[in-house]
Amino acid sequence: MDKPTPLTNEEIVLKRPLLRIVNDFWLLMKPELTLLSVFTALCSAYLAIQTTQEIQISIFPLLALGTLLVGGGSGALNQYFEHEYDALMKRTEKRPVPDERLTPNEALIFGISISLVGAAVLYIIHWLAAVLALSTLVTYLFLYTPLKRISTISTIIGAIPGALPTLIGWSAIQRSLSVEALTLFAILFYWQLPHFYSIGWLYRTDYAKAGFRLLTIVDIKGSRVSRQIIFNQTVLLFIGVSPAIVGLVDVEYIPVALAVGFGFLFFGIRFFRNVQSEHSGLAAKNLFFASLVYIPLIFSAMILFKAAQ
C-alpha cells in the first residue's frame, strides 16, 4: 500500500478545532502587552475629559477596539519577523508560529489586516489618534525589533512605542497633545525600562542564545543593569507626581504616587543588592511583579484624584 502523503502545515492548521485556532491568533496578538496598551489608552482618555459630553463617552469602545487591533497587529507582525529567533528560546518556542500551529504567512496577513482595521477605527475618532497608533506600529517593528540584535539602546527605543498609547487615548478626546499628555507618556516610558530590564535579566540566557544584544547580556555581572534600574525608578518618582504639578490631578494624589513609587524602588534596590548573588533571579522576578502592580495603581490613583474641570 502507498504511504499517505504527509499533511502540509496549512492542512494541519485547518484540521485543528476552531477554538484552538482562534486562541492561537489571540496569542499572536501578545495579549498581555496589548491589553496594557488598551488600559493606558482608556485611562488617558478619561483623564483628558474636561466637560463630559455624550460624544466623548461613545468614543471609548472605538478607542478600545482600535488600540487593541493595532497593538495586537504589532504583536503578530513582531512574531512574524522573529519566529526563527523565537524557536531558539525556551520562553518563546511554544508561540503559535515557531510551534508550527500557525504559518508565518498567516501571521503576516493577520497582523497587517487587523493593524489596518484598527487604524481605520481610530481614524473615525480623529486622524491624530490613527497617526499615533501607526507610529507605534512602525517604531515597534522597524526600530525596536531590528535594534534588539544590534545595540543595547533598543530597550530605550522600545519604550517609545510602549508609551504612545497614552497619547493615543489623550488625542482621542482632546484632538491634540499637551504637557498633561506628556506627563502620562513619561510615566509609562520610564516605567518600562526597569520592567524590561527585569525580564531581560530573568531570560538573559535565552536572549543570548537567539543572538539579541541587550544590556542584560552585555553586562554579565549586572552592575550597569542594576544602576539603570535604580536611575529610572528614581526619575519615575519625580515623573510620577508631575500630573499633580501640571494640574491634571489634585494634590492629594502626590502622597499616593510617592508611596507607590517608593514601593517600586524598594524592589529595585533589592535587585541592586542581590544582582551578583545566587538570589538575583528571585530579586528580578520580584521586581518584575512589582512593575506589574505599579501601572494599575498609579493610573487608578490618577483617576481617583482627577482634578475637577
C-alpha positions, 0 to 999 in steps of 0.5 A, spaced: 500 500 500 502 507 498 504 511 504 499 517 505 502 523 503 504 527 509 499 533 511 502 540 509 502 545 515 496 549 512 492 542 512 494 541 519 492 548 521 485 547 518 484 540 521 485 543 528 478 545 532 476 552 531 477 554 538 484 552 538 485 556 532 482 562 534 486 562 541 492 561 537 491 568 533 489 571 540 496 569 542 499 572 536 496 578 538 501 578 545 495 579 549 498 581 555 502 587 552 496 589 548 491 589 553 496 594 557 496 598 551 488 598 551 488 600 559 493 606 558 489 608 552 482 608 556 485 611 562 488 617 558 482 618 555 478 619 561 483 623 564 483 628 558 475 629 559 474 636 561 466 637 560 463 630 559 459 630 553 455 624 550 460 624 544 466 623 548 463 617 552 461 613 545 468 614 543 471 609 548 469 602 545 472 605 538 478 607 542 478 600 545 477 596 539 482 600 535 488 600 540 487 593 541 487 591 533 493 595 532 497 593 538 495 586 537 497 587 529 504 589 532 504 583 536 503 578 530 507 582 525 513 582 531 512 574 531 512 574 524 519 577 523 522 573 529 519 566 529 526 563 527 529 567 533 523 565 537 524 557 536 531 558 539 528 560 546 525 556 551 520 562 553 518 563 546 518 556 542 511 554 544 508 561 540 503 559 535 508 560 529 515 557 531 510 551 534 508 550 527 500 551 529 500 557 525 504 559 518 508 565 518 504 567 512 498 567 516 501 571 521 503 576 516 496 577 513 493 577 520 497 582 523 497 587 517 489 586 516 487 587 523 493 593 524 489 596 518 482 595 521 484 598 527 487 604 524 481 605 520 477 605 527 481 610 530 481 614 524 473 615 525 475 618 532 480 623 529 486 622 524 491 624 530 489 618 534 490 613 527 497 617 526 499 615 533 497 608 533 501 607 526 507 610 529 507 605 534 506 600 529 512 602 525 517 604 531 515 597 534 517 593 528 522 597 524 526 600 530 525 596 536 525 589 533 531 590 528 535 594 534 534 588 539 540 584 535 544 590 534 545 595 540 543 595 547 539 602 546 533 598 543 530 597 550 530 605 550 527 605 543 522 600 545 519 604 550 517 609 545 512 605 542 510 602 549 508 609 551 504 612 545 498 609 547 497 614 552 497 619 547 493 615 543 487 615 548 489 623 550 488 625 542 482 621 542 478 626 546 482 632 546 484 632 538 491 634 540 497 633 545 499 637 551 504 637 557 498 633 561 499 628 555 506 628 556 506 627 563 502 620 562 507 618 556 513 619 561 510 615 566 509 609 562 516 610 558 520 610 564 516 605 567 518 600 562 525 600 562 526 597 569 520 592 567 524 590 561 530 590 564 527 585 569 525 580 564 531 581 560 535 579 566 530 573 568 531 570 560 538 573 559 540 566 557 535 565 552 536 572 549 543 570 548 542 564 545 537 567 539 543 572 538 539 579 541 544 584 544 541 587 550 544 590 556 542 584 560 547 580 556 552 585 555 553 586 562 554 579 565 555 581 572 549 586 572 552 592 575 550 597 569 543 593 569 542 594 576 544 602 576 539 603 570 534 600 574 535 604 580 536 611 575 529 610 572 525 608 578 528 614 581 526 619 575 519 615 575 518 618 582 519 625 580 515 623 573 510 620 577 507 626 581 508 631 575 500 630 573 499 633 580 504 639 578 501 640 571 494 640 574 491 634 571 490 631 578 489 634 585 494 634 590 492 629 594 494 624 589 502 626 590 502 622 597 499 616 593 504 616 587 510 617 592 508 611 596 507 607 590 513 609 587 517 608 593 514 601 593 517 600 586 524 602 588 524 598 594 524 592 589 529 595 585 534 596 590 533 589 592 535 587 585 541 592 586 543 588 592 542 581 590 544 582 582 551 578 583 548 573 588 545 566 587 538 570 589 538 575 583 533 571 579 528 571 585 530 579 586 528 580 578 522 576 578 520 580 584 521 586 581 518 584 575 511 583 579 512 589 582 512 593 575 506 589 574 502 592 580 505 599 579 501 601 572 494 599 575 495 603 581 498 609 579 493 610 573 487 608 578 490 613 583 490 618 577 483 617 576 481 617 583 484 624 584 482 627 577 482 634 578 475 637 577 474 641 570 
